[in-house]
Amino acid sequence: RESLDALLVDAGATDAGTKGGSMGSDALKLAAAIGLEFSNVLSLIEESETLLFGARAPGIAAHIDGAVGSACSSGRAELASGATRRPPISMVGAARKAGAEHAASSSAAQRRRFAGKQSSGGEQPAPTGQPVRHLFLPEEVLSVVATFSGNPPAVYALCIVSSAFHNRSAQGQAVLATRLLRDALMSSLQRVLTHHKIPLPAVSFASMRSADGTPGAVLSGSTMVQVVLGEVWTGSDIDVFTLAPAAPAVRTQLVQNGFTVARFHNSYEDNGNGMTAYLLETKVHHVEGWAFTPEDSEEFNFAQSCEYGERASSFFSSVLDLIPVVVPRDAALGIRTLPGTPLSFNFDLYDKLDVVVGNSSCKNARELLQSFDIIICSTSYDGLRFHIPHPHQAFRRQSPLEPKRLAMMKAFAAAWRKQKLQEPPDFEDIVDAPWFQALEGVMRNAGIKTGDLTLEEHPDLCGRYYWNFFARLFQRHRKYSQRGIELLGAPAGFADLAGTVTVQDINPQW
C-alpha cells in the first residue's frame, strides 16, 4: 500500500518525503504543459489499487488528488512564465507532438475502457454512474513518470489494469508495460546502488552473457529485493553471483571500478556463521568479499596490495583447511583477474560486496540462485534484463519459499523440537546424533553437502558448521518477516524457532 501511495510522492508531487526532487516535479509539469489531464493517471492508480488490494485498497487517489492538481496548476503557471527549470526542449517537443498525434488519432472506439473482463473474454460495461476511463497519456510521458517515480510496485499495479499497456507500438518492440516497468526498475536500481555507493558499471554484466543470452554473472539477493520494492535498506550487502569462467572478468570489472579483494571468510572464527556458509551449497565453490579501494596512506598501499593479490589463490587454499566439507581445489578456479589488470588484495579492509563463484559444473549464473530459500531473493539483473520470479506476488511484498529448502527446514524444526532443548546442543555430538543424521536425505535433496567431512578430528567444528547453517536460514526468515515480506507457506512456528536456533560463534579463546 505504501508503494502505491509513494508513486507521486517519489515523483515530487507532494512536500513530504520527496525523493524525486526537481526532476520529479518536471515530470508532472511536463504532463501539465502538453495539456494532458493527470487525473487519467489518478484513475488508473485508483482502479489498480482496487484490483491489486481489493478491500484493503488504501484509497490513495483521493489522498493525492489535491496535491497533484496543485502541482499541475503550478506547473502550468511556472512553465507559462518561464519561472522554473524546464525539461529538455527536445523532450517537451516530442511529448507535445506525441500528445497531439495521440489526441488526433484516438477515437471512442479506439480508447481502452477501464473495466474488468468477463470470463467469456468480452469487455464488461462500466458500472452505472461510473465514468468510462480512457488512457490519454502518450508513452513518452508515461515513461517519464515511471522513471522519476522509481517505484516498480506502483508502475506494475498501473500496468495490470488495462490492455492498452500490453500493446506494441512497433513490431519487435516490447509491450508498453514491460518498457515502463523496466524504466521504474532501472531508476530504483540506481537509487539503491547510489545509497550503497556502488557504481552501476561495477555490477552490470551484459558483456558476460553468452550468444544465447545465458548470463555469466548477475546481481541478486537483498539488493534486488530492494529494487523490486522501490526501497533502500541500510546495512544490507551487495551480492554478485558468477560462473567460474566469468569470474576473472567480474574481478577485473570490480578492480576497474575501485574495489579490492578483502577476504574469503569473515574471520578466523567464521564457522558457517559468515561467508563460508555458502560452501555447503553443491553449486558454489567459494565466496569473495570485496571492499572499496582507499587512497594510499600509512594503513594502505595499493602497490603492496597488488603483491598480496598475486598470492590470493594460495591464501584461499589455506582458508579451505578451516572448512569441514570438501571444496574442490581446482586451478581453473584460482583467484585472478584478466591479463593486464592487477588484483589488489588486503585483509584489513571492510568488505562491502560479496562475489559468489560457482563450481565448474555450473553453466548458468541463475543456477546459483537456487541457494535462496526465499524466492524473491533470487530476483536478478544481468546488466541487460531483470528476472523477477512470481512478479505479482513480489510486488505485493509476498514471496513463496523454495520447496526443497522448505521441506529441509520443516524436517529440522520437527526433529529439533523433539529434543525439547532451549539452548544449542553439544556440537561434538550433533553430527553423529540420530536426529540430525535423519536429515541427510532432505539436505541432499535441497542441494546441501553432507558427509565427506574434512575435519573429523574436530567434531565440534563440524557440528557448529551445520548448526550455524540452519540457524542462518531461520534468522533470515525472521528478518524478512520483520521487513514486511509475507513468506507464503512458512509455518507459524518458524519465527519462534529463530529465537532458540541462533548462530553460535567460535570462542576466540579456543
NUTIVO-316647 format. One record per residue (C-alpha): x, y, z; residue number from 0; residue in one letter. Coordinates in Angstrom, 2 decimals, padded with zeros to 5 digits. Example, Ala and Ser with C-alpha at 12.3 -4.5 7.8 and 13.67 -1.06 7.14 Angstrom:
! NUTIVO-316647
NODE       u       v       w  nr rest
NODE  012.30 -004.50  007.80   0    a
NODE  013.67 -001.06  007.14   1    s
END
This chain:
! NUTIVO-316647
NODE       u       v       w  nr rest
NODE  000.00  000.00  000.00   0    r
NODE  002.82  002.36  000.83   1    e
NODE  004.36  001.65 -002.57   2    s
NODE  001.22  002.77 -004.38   3    l
NODE  000.95  005.82 -002.15   4    d
NODE  004.56  006.68 -002.93   5    a
NODE  004.17  006.79 -006.71   6    l
NODE  003.59  010.52 -006.88   7    l
NODE  005.38  011.29 -003.62   8    v
NODE  008.54  009.95 -005.25   9    d
NODE  007.74  011.95 -008.36  10    a
NODE  007.84  015.17 -006.36  11    g
NODE  004.09  015.82 -006.24  12    a
NODE  003.95  016.44 -002.50  13    t
NODE  006.10  018.22  000.02  14    d
NODE  006.57  015.26  002.40  15    a
NODE  009.08  012.52  001.63  16    g
NODE  010.09  013.90 -001.76  17    t
NODE  012.78  011.75 -003.36  18    k
NODE  012.47  012.73 -006.98  19    g
NODE  013.38  016.37 -006.40  20    g
NODE  013.09  018.93 -009.17  21    s
NODE  013.38  016.25 -011.85  22    m
NODE  010.28  014.54 -010.41  23    g
NODE  008.43  017.86 -010.40  24    s
NODE  009.40  018.35 -014.03  25    d
NODE  007.70  015.05 -014.84  26    a
NODE  004.42  016.44 -013.54  27    l
NODE  004.97  019.82 -015.18  28    k
NODE  005.68  018.08 -018.48  29    l
NODE  002.37  016.26 -018.25  30    a
NODE  000.59  019.55 -017.48  31    a
NODE  002.44  021.51 -020.16  32    a
NODE  001.23  019.38 -023.03  33    i
NODE -002.37  019.81 -021.95  34    g
NODE -002.94  016.33 -020.57  35    l
NODE -005.20  015.62 -017.62  36    e
NODE -003.18  013.93 -014.92  37    f
NODE -006.47  012.74 -013.46  38    s
NODE -006.21  009.93 -016.01  39    n
NODE -003.20  008.64 -014.12  40    v
NODE -005.10  009.03 -010.83  41    l
NODE -007.93  006.99 -012.30  42    s
NODE -005.52  004.27 -013.32  43    l
NODE -004.00  004.16 -009.85  44    i
NODE -007.41  004.14 -008.20  45    e
NODE -008.51  001.22 -010.37  46    e
NODE -005.22 -000.63 -009.95  47    s
NODE -005.19 -000.46 -006.17  48    e
NODE -008.73 -001.85 -006.09  49    t
NODE -007.83 -004.77 -008.32  50    l
NODE -004.50 -005.40 -006.63  51    l
NODE -005.51 -005.00 -002.99  52    f
NODE -009.30 -005.49 -003.02  53    g
NODE -010.92 -004.50  000.24  54    a
NODE -007.53 -003.43  001.59  55    r
NODE -007.20 -000.68 -001.03  56    a
NODE -005.73  002.36  000.71  57    p
NODE -007.64  004.96 -001.32  58    g
NODE -004.54  006.89 -002.28  59    i
NODE -006.03  008.52 -005.38  60    a
NODE -008.29  010.70 -003.25  61    a
NODE -005.42  011.36 -000.89  62    h
NODE -003.13  012.77 -003.57  63    i
NODE -005.74  014.32 -005.86  64    d
NODE -005.42  017.79 -004.32  65    g
NODE -001.63  017.68 -004.28  66    a
NODE -001.42  016.60 -007.91  67    v
NODE -003.93  019.20 -009.02  68    g
NODE -001.95  021.86 -007.22  69    s
NODE  001.31  020.64 -008.74  70    a
NODE -000.16  020.58 -012.25  71    c
NODE -001.67  024.07 -011.89  72    s
NODE  001.62  025.34 -010.52  73    s
NODE  003.46  023.65 -013.33  74    g
NODE  001.29  025.32 -015.98  75    r
NODE  001.77  028.75 -014.42  76    a
NODE  005.52  028.35 -013.95  77    e
NODE  006.06  026.99 -017.42  78    l
NODE  003.98  029.82 -018.90  79    a
NODE  006.03  032.42 -017.04  80    s
NODE  009.35  030.70 -017.56  81    g
NODE  009.97  030.89 -013.81  82    a
NODE  011.06  027.28 -013.42  83    t
NODE  013.64  025.00 -014.98  84    r
NODE  012.03  023.33 -017.95  85    r
NODE  012.58  019.75 -019.02  86    p
NODE  014.85  019.38 -022.06  87    p
NODE  013.30  021.13 -025.06  88    i
NODE  013.60  018.00 -027.15  89    s
NODE  011.60  016.03 -024.56  90    m
NODE  008.86  018.65 -024.34  91    v
NODE  008.66  018.92 -028.11  92    g
NODE  008.50  015.17 -028.58  93    a
NODE  005.87  014.83 -025.88  94    a
NODE  003.73  017.66 -027.31  95    r
NODE  003.93  016.12 -030.76  96    k
NODE  003.07  012.70 -029.38  97    a
NODE  000.18  014.16 -027.42  98    g
NODE -001.22  015.96 -030.44  99    a
NODE -000.90  012.88 -032.65 100    e
NODE -002.43  010.71 -029.96 101    h
NODE -005.40  013.05 -029.48 102    a
NODE -005.96  013.34 -033.22 103    a
NODE -005.85  009.63 -033.88 104    s
NODE -007.80  008.45 -030.85 105    s
NODE -011.49  007.80 -031.14 106    s
NODE -014.05  006.49 -028.73 107    a
NODE -013.81  003.09 -030.39 108    a
NODE -010.01  003.01 -030.09 109    q
NODE -009.73  004.10 -026.47 110    r
NODE -009.49  001.35 -023.89 111    r
NODE -012.25  001.15 -021.31 112    r
NODE -011.13  000.74 -017.72 113    f
NODE -013.30 -002.12 -016.64 114    a
NODE -012.75 -005.79 -015.90 115    g
NODE -013.06 -008.61 -018.38 116    k
NODE -015.87 -011.14 -018.26 117    q
NODE -014.91 -014.78 -018.12 118    s
NODE -016.05 -015.07 -021.74 119    s
NODE -013.35 -012.60 -022.74 120    g
NODE -015.63 -009.72 -023.72 121    g
NODE -015.49 -006.21 -022.26 122    e
NODE -017.72 -005.60 -019.29 123    q
NODE -019.74 -002.36 -019.31 124    p
NODE -018.73  000.33 -016.85 125    a
NODE -020.79  000.24 -013.63 126    p
NODE -023.80  002.55 -013.58 127    t
NODE -022.86  006.05 -012.56 128    g
NODE -019.14  005.43 -013.10 129    q
NODE -017.33  007.41 -015.80 130    p
NODE -015.69  005.49 -018.62 131    v
NODE -011.94  005.91 -018.23 132    r
NODE -009.52  006.11 -021.11 133    h
NODE -005.77  006.15 -021.46 134    l
NODE -004.84  009.58 -022.88 135    f
NODE -001.21  009.91 -021.77 136    l
NODE  001.26  009.16 -024.57 137    p
NODE  004.07  006.70 -024.00 138    e
NODE  006.75  009.38 -023.66 139    e
NODE  005.01  010.94 -020.66 140    v
NODE  004.29  007.60 -019.05 141    l
NODE  007.96  006.74 -019.40 142    s
NODE  008.95  009.97 -017.66 143    v
NODE  006.55  009.31 -014.80 144    v
NODE  007.72  005.68 -014.42 145    a
NODE  011.37  006.71 -014.44 146    t
NODE  011.11  009.50 -011.92 147    f
NODE  008.80  007.54 -009.63 148    s
NODE  011.38  004.78 -009.22 149    g
NODE  008.54  002.76 -007.75 150    n
NODE  008.17 -000.62 -009.53 151    p
NODE  005.17 -001.90 -007.46 152    p
NODE  003.13  001.19 -008.34 153    a
NODE  004.06  001.03 -012.02 154    v
NODE  003.27 -002.69 -012.09 155    y
NODE -000.11 -002.04 -010.45 156    a
NODE -000.76  000.67 -013.02 157    l
NODE  000.04 -001.63 -015.93 158    c
NODE -002.13 -004.61 -014.98 159    i
NODE -005.44 -002.77 -015.21 160    v
NODE -005.62 -002.02 -018.91 161    s
NODE -004.89 -003.94 -022.08 162    s
NODE -003.63 -000.63 -023.53 163    a
NODE -000.40 -001.17 -021.58 164    f
NODE  000.12 -004.50 -023.30 165    h
NODE  000.15 -003.32 -026.91 166    n
NODE  003.24 -003.00 -029.07 167    r
NODE  003.74  000.32 -030.82 168    s
NODE  006.19 -001.28 -033.25 169    a
NODE  006.87 -004.80 -034.43 170    q
NODE  009.59 -006.49 -032.40 171    g
NODE  009.28 -003.94 -029.60 172    q
NODE  008.44 -004.98 -026.05 173    a
NODE  004.94 -004.15 -024.85 174    v
NODE  004.47 -000.79 -023.14 175    l
NODE  004.01 -002.37 -019.70 176    a
NODE  007.40 -004.09 -019.95 177    t
NODE  009.14 -000.89 -021.01 178    r
NODE  007.54  001.20 -018.25 179    l
NODE  008.38 -001.41 -015.62 180    l
NODE  011.96 -001.51 -016.82 181    r
NODE  012.13  002.29 -016.54 182    d
NODE  010.97  002.10 -012.93 183    a
NODE  013.30 -000.81 -012.11 184    l
NODE  016.34  000.96 -013.55 185    m
NODE  015.50  004.09 -011.58 186    s
NODE  015.08  002.04 -008.40 187    s
NODE  018.34  000.16 -009.06 188    l
NODE  020.23  003.41 -009.47 189    q
NODE  018.82  004.70 -006.18 190    r
NODE  019.77  001.52 -004.26 191    v
NODE  023.30  001.43 -005.69 192    l
NODE  023.80  005.14 -005.06 193    t
NODE  022.81  004.65 -001.42 194    h
NODE  025.39  001.88 -001.06 195    h
NODE  027.95  003.88 -003.09 196    k
NODE  028.24  001.16 -005.74 197    i
NODE  028.78  002.39 -009.33 198    p
NODE  026.36  000.78 -011.78 199    l
NODE  029.15 -000.20 -014.26 200    p
NODE  030.73 -002.32 -011.50 201    a
NODE  027.72 -004.64 -011.33 202    v
NODE  026.45 -004.59 -014.93 203    s
NODE  027.46 -007.82 -016.62 204    f
NODE  025.78 -007.66 -020.04 205    a
NODE  029.11 -008.33 -021.77 206    s
NODE  029.31 -011.68 -019.94 207    m
NODE  026.11 -013.05 -021.48 208    r
NODE  026.62 -015.90 -023.91 209    s
NODE  025.40 -015.79 -027.50 210    a
NODE  022.12 -017.46 -026.50 211    d
NODE  021.56 -014.94 -023.68 212    g
NODE  022.67 -017.16 -020.78 213    t
NODE  024.04 -014.86 -018.06 214    p
NODE  027.61 -015.38 -016.89 215    g
NODE  027.12 -013.15 -013.84 216    a
NODE  024.14 -011.49 -012.14 217    v
NODE  023.35 -009.05 -009.37 218    l
NODE  020.90 -010.66 -006.93 219    s
NODE  019.99 -011.15 -003.27 220    g
NODE  018.65 -008.47 -000.94 221    s
NODE  019.86 -005.74 -003.30 222    t
NODE  017.38 -006.81 -005.93 223    m
NODE  014.58 -007.23 -003.39 224    v
NODE  015.06 -003.55 -002.56 225    q
NODE  015.00 -002.70 -006.26 226    v
NODE  011.74 -004.59 -006.83 227    v
NODE  010.05 -002.94 -003.84 228    l
NODE  011.42  000.54 -004.58 229    g
NODE  013.06  000.69 -001.15 230    e
NODE  016.51  001.17  000.37 231    v
NODE  017.62 -000.90  003.37 232    w
NODE  020.57  000.27  005.41 233    t
NODE  023.15 -002.31  006.37 234    g
NODE  022.37 -004.72  003.54 235    s
NODE  025.01 -006.35  001.33 236    d
NODE  025.56 -006.30 -002.41 237    i
NODE  025.65 -009.85 -003.83 238    d
NODE  027.08 -010.86 -007.20 239    v
NODE  026.82 -014.44 -008.49 240    f
NODE  029.20 -015.54 -011.24 241    t
NODE  030.14 -018.62 -013.21 242    l
NODE  033.73 -019.78 -012.83 243    a
NODE  034.72 -018.87 -016.43 244    p
NODE  033.31 -015.35 -015.99 245    a
NODE  034.91 -014.77 -012.58 246    a
NODE  038.19 -013.23 -013.90 247    p
NODE  036.18 -010.72 -015.96 248    a
NODE  033.97 -009.92 -012.94 249    v
NODE  037.04 -009.29 -010.79 250    r
NODE  038.60 -007.13 -013.49 251    t
NODE  035.43 -005.04 -013.72 252    q
NODE  035.38 -004.59 -009.95 253    l
NODE  039.06 -003.57 -009.83 254    v
NODE  038.50 -001.06 -012.61 255    q
NODE  035.61  000.43 -010.63 256    n
NODE  037.62  000.89 -007.45 257    g
NODE  037.34 -002.38 -005.50 258    f
NODE  039.86 -004.59 -003.70 259    t
NODE  039.50 -008.20 -002.53 260    v
NODE  039.24 -008.13  001.26 261    a
NODE  038.59 -011.70  002.41 262    r
NODE  037.38 -015.23  001.69 263    f
NODE  035.86 -015.73  005.14 264    h
NODE  034.57 -013.27  007.71 265    n
NODE  037.28 -014.04  010.24 266    s
NODE  039.26 -016.96  011.58 267    y
NODE  036.24 -017.66  013.81 268    e
NODE  033.95 -017.96  010.77 269    d
NODE  032.50 -021.46  011.02 270    n
NODE  029.46 -021.30  008.81 271    g
NODE  028.26 -018.17  010.61 272    n
NODE  029.57 -015.84  007.89 273    g
NODE  030.65 -016.03  004.25 274    m
NODE  031.68 -019.69  004.49 275    t
NODE  028.04 -020.77  004.92 276    a
NODE  027.81 -020.76  001.10 277    y
NODE  030.40 -023.55  000.93 278    l
NODE  027.76 -026.09  001.93 279    l
NODE  025.99 -025.38 -001.38 280    e
NODE  026.75 -028.02 -004.01 281    t
NODE  026.78 -025.45 -006.84 282    k
NODE  029.00 -022.91 -005.03 283    v
NODE  032.80 -023.08 -004.97 284    h
NODE  033.61 -020.10 -002.76 285    h
NODE  032.71 -016.52 -001.80 286    v
NODE  034.90 -013.41 -002.06 287    e
NODE  034.38 -010.25 -000.03 288    g
NODE  035.29 -007.03 -001.86 289    w
NODE  035.89 -003.59 -000.34 290    a
NODE  036.30 -000.05 -001.66 291    f
NODE  039.93  000.63 -002.57 292    t
NODE  041.13  003.50 -000.34 293    p
NODE  043.70  006.12 -001.18 294    e
NODE  047.31  005.28 -000.34 295    d
NODE  048.13  006.06  003.29 296    s
NODE  050.04  004.68  006.23 297    e
NODE  047.37  001.98  006.59 298    e
NODE  047.02  001.06  002.90 299    f
NODE  049.39  000.81 -000.05 300    n
NODE  047.91 -000.16 -003.40 301    f
NODE  051.18 -001.49 -004.88 302    a
NODE  051.74 -003.71 -001.88 303    q
NODE  048.13 -004.92 -002.02 304    s
NODE  048.69 -005.92 -005.64 305    c
NODE  051.65 -008.02 -004.50 306    e
NODE  049.35 -009.70 -001.99 307    y
NODE  046.89 -010.24 -004.85 308    g
NODE  049.41 -012.39 -006.69 309    e
NODE  049.26 -014.81 -003.75 310    r
NODE  045.49 -014.65 -003.25 311    a
NODE  044.92 -018.20 -004.50 312    s
NODE  047.44 -019.58 -002.01 313    s
NODE  045.78 -017.66  000.80 314    f
NODE  042.38 -019.01 -000.25 315    f
NODE  043.74 -022.58 -000.18 316    s
NODE  044.82 -022.05  003.42 317    s
NODE  041.28 -020.92  004.27 318    v
NODE  039.94 -024.24  002.99 319    l
NODE  041.84 -026.01  005.77 320    d
NODE  039.30 -024.50  008.18 321    l
NODE  036.24 -025.75  006.27 322    i
NODE  034.68 -029.06  007.39 323    p
NODE  033.36 -030.03  003.93 324    v
NODE  035.14 -030.81  000.70 325    v
NODE  035.80 -027.80 -001.55 326    v
NODE  037.40 -028.62 -004.94 327    p
NODE  040.96 -027.28 -005.26 328    r
NODE  040.78 -026.60 -008.98 329    d
NODE  043.48 -024.46 -010.62 330    a
NODE  040.85 -023.19 -013.05 331    a
NODE  039.06 -021.64 -010.06 332    l
NODE  042.09 -019.65 -008.92 333    g
NODE  041.64 -016.08 -007.68 334    i
NODE  042.79 -013.96 -010.61 335    r
NODE  041.79 -011.15 -012.97 336    t
NODE  042.10 -010.92 -016.75 337    l
NODE  045.65 -010.45 -018.07 338    p
NODE  046.87 -006.87 -017.77 339    g
NODE  044.81 -005.97 -014.68 340    t
NODE  046.49 -006.30 -011.27 341    p
NODE  044.47 -007.82 -008.44 342    l
NODE  044.53 -005.85 -005.20 343    s
NODE  044.09 -007.90 -002.00 344    f
NODE  044.06 -006.56  001.57 345    n
NODE  042.54 -008.41  004.52 346    f
NODE  042.41 -005.26  006.66 347    d
NODE  039.64 -003.65  004.59 348    l
NODE  035.95 -003.87  005.43 349    y
NODE  034.12 -005.71  002.65 350    d
NODE  031.04 -004.17  001.05 351    k
NODE  030.26 -006.54 -001.81 352    l
NODE  030.20 -010.35 -001.97 353    d
NODE  031.04 -012.35 -005.11 354    v
NODE  029.71 -015.91 -005.08 355    v
NODE  031.67 -018.09 -007.53 356    v
NODE  030.08 -021.26 -008.89 357    g
NODE  031.66 -024.65 -009.38 358    n
NODE  032.95 -025.65 -012.80 359    s
NODE  029.81 -027.74 -013.40 360    s
NODE  027.52 -024.69 -013.15 361    c
NODE  026.62 -023.35 -016.63 362    k
NODE  024.12 -020.58 -015.88 363    n
NODE  024.63 -017.91 -013.23 364    a
NODE  020.97 -018.15 -012.25 365    r
NODE  021.55 -021.75 -011.15 366    e
NODE  023.48 -020.30 -008.20 367    l
NODE  020.32 -018.53 -007.08 368    l
NODE  018.76 -021.89 -006.19 369    q
NODE  020.54 -021.46 -002.86 370    s
NODE  017.87 -018.92 -001.84 371    f
NODE  015.14 -020.36  000.35 372    d
NODE  013.09 -017.13 -000.05 373    i
NODE  012.36 -016.96 -003.77 374    i
NODE  012.00 -013.17 -004.02 375    i
NODE  015.72 -013.04 -003.15 376    c
NODE  016.52 -014.80 -006.45 377    s
NODE  015.40 -011.72 -008.40 378    t
NODE  018.35 -010.79 -010.62 379    s
NODE  019.79 -008.27 -013.07 380    y
NODE  022.45 -009.31 -015.58 381    d
NODE  023.21 -005.87 -016.98 382    g
NODE  020.54 -006.15 -019.67 383    l
NODE  017.49 -007.93 -018.28 384    r
NODE  015.66 -008.09 -014.97 385    f
NODE  014.36 -011.50 -013.91 386    h
NODE  011.61 -011.43 -011.24 387    i
NODE  010.13 -014.79 -010.19 388    p
NODE  006.42 -014.56 -009.35 389    h
NODE  006.19 -010.81 -010.01 390    p
NODE  002.54 -010.43 -008.96 391    h
NODE  003.45 -011.74 -005.51 392    q
NODE  006.79 -009.92 -005.34 393    a
NODE  005.22 -006.51 -005.98 394    f
NODE  002.73 -007.25 -003.20 395    r
NODE  005.57 -007.93 -000.73 396    r
NODE  004.94 -011.66 -000.85 397    q
NODE  007.32 -014.49 -001.61 398    s
NODE  006.86 -018.23 -001.98 399    p
NODE  009.54 -020.47 -000.47 400    l
NODE  011.76 -022.86 -002.40 401    e
NODE  010.00 -026.24 -001.84 402    p
NODE  013.08 -028.39 -001.20 403    k
NODE  014.57 -025.86  001.22 404    r
NODE  011.23 -025.54  002.98 405    l
NODE  010.99 -029.33  003.37 406    a
NODE  014.51 -029.37  004.82 407    m
NODE  013.71 -026.60  007.31 408    m
NODE  010.46 -028.32  008.35 409    k
NODE  012.33 -031.57  008.95 410    a
NODE  014.95 -029.79  011.06 411    f
NODE  012.29 -027.90  013.03 412    a
NODE  010.34 -031.08  013.80 413    a
NODE  013.47 -033.01  014.82 414    a
NODE  014.82 -030.18  016.96 415    w
NODE  011.54 -029.65  018.81 416    r
NODE  011.52 -033.32  019.77 417    k
NODE  014.81 -032.75  021.59 418    q
NODE  012.97 -030.32  023.88 419    k
NODE  016.10 -028.25  024.42 420    l
NODE  016.10 -024.49  024.94 421    q
NODE  019.77 -024.00  024.07 422    e
NODE  022.17 -025.24  021.37 423    p
NODE  023.26 -028.88  021.64 424    p
NODE  026.74 -030.23  022.29 425    d
NODE  028.40 -029.58  018.93 426    f
NODE  030.77 -032.53  019.34 427    e
NODE  027.79 -034.88  019.20 428    d
NODE  025.43 -033.22  016.73 429    i
NODE  026.86 -034.69  013.51 430    v
NODE  026.55 -038.26  014.85 431    d
NODE  023.23 -037.71  016.62 432    a
NODE  020.44 -039.91  015.16 433    p
NODE  018.01 -036.98  014.94 434    w
NODE  020.49 -035.00  012.82 435    f
NODE  021.61 -037.92  010.68 436    q
NODE  017.96 -038.48  009.76 437    a
NODE  018.06 -035.11  007.95 438    l
NODE  020.71 -036.21  005.45 439    e
NODE  018.20 -037.15  002.74 440    g
NODE  016.30 -033.86  002.73 441    v
NODE  019.57 -031.93  002.91 442    m
NODE  020.99 -033.67 -000.14 443    r
NODE  017.70 -033.18 -001.98 444    n
NODE  017.96 -029.43 -001.23 445    a
NODE  021.48 -029.25 -002.70 446    g
NODE  023.39 -029.21  000.59 447    i
NODE  026.67 -031.08  001.02 448    k
NODE  026.61 -033.86  003.58 449    t
NODE  029.28 -036.34  004.57 450    g
NODE  032.82 -036.04  003.19 451    d
NODE  033.80 -034.12  006.30 452    l
NODE  037.40 -032.93  006.22 453    t
NODE  037.70 -032.07  009.93 454    l
NODE  036.51 -035.29  011.53 455    e
NODE  039.20 -034.86  014.15 456    e
NODE  037.37 -031.68  015.22 457    h
NODE  033.72 -032.75  015.62 458    p
NODE  032.98 -029.51  017.46 459    d
NODE  033.75 -027.51  014.30 460    l
NODE  031.70 -029.82  012.07 461    c
NODE  028.65 -029.73  014.32 462    g
NODE  028.86 -025.98  014.75 463    r
NODE  029.16 -025.50  010.99 464    y
NODE  025.89 -027.32  010.23 465    y
NODE  024.10 -025.80  013.21 466    w
NODE  025.01 -022.29  012.05 467    n
NODE  023.85 -023.11  008.52 468    f
NODE  020.35 -023.93  009.79 469    f
NODE  020.35 -021.04  012.26 470    a
NODE  021.02 -018.57  009.44 471    r
NODE  018.04 -019.94  007.50 472    l
NODE  015.63 -019.35  010.38 473    f
NODE  017.16 -015.98  011.20 474    q
NODE  016.70 -014.91  007.59 475    r
NODE  013.02 -015.87  007.71 476    h
NODE  012.54 -013.71  010.78 477    r
NODE  014.47 -010.81  009.23 478    k
NODE  012.37 -010.77  006.06 479    y
NODE  009.14 -011.10  008.02 480    s
NODE  010.20 -008.07  010.09 481    q
NODE  010.78 -006.20  006.82 482    r
NODE  007.14 -006.75  005.93 483    g
NODE  007.65 -009.59  003.43 484    i
NODE  004.91 -012.21  003.69 485    e
NODE  006.56 -015.64  003.39 486    l
NODE  003.92 -017.80  001.74 487    l
NODE  003.74 -021.32  003.12 488    g
NODE  006.06 -020.69  006.10 489    a
NODE  004.84 -022.46  009.25 490    p
NODE  003.88 -020.05  012.02 491    a
NODE  006.39 -021.63  014.38 492    g
NODE  009.42 -020.69  012.27 493    f
NODE  009.56 -017.20  013.75 494    a
NODE  009.57 -018.61  017.29 495    d
NODE  012.22 -021.17  016.38 496    l
NODE  014.55 -018.35  015.32 497    a
NODE  014.68 -017.40  018.99 498    g
NODE  016.26 -020.71  020.06 499    t
NODE  018.15 -021.78  016.93 500    v
NODE  020.76 -019.00  016.96 501    t
NODE  024.17 -018.61  015.34 502    v
NODE  026.98 -019.82  017.59 503    q
NODE  030.34 -018.13  017.14 504    d
NODE  033.60 -019.87  017.98 505    i
NODE  035.09 -018.78  021.28 506    n
NODE  038.14 -016.64  020.37 507    p
NODE  039.95 -018.36  023.23 508    q
NODE  039.55 -021.73  021.52 509    w
END
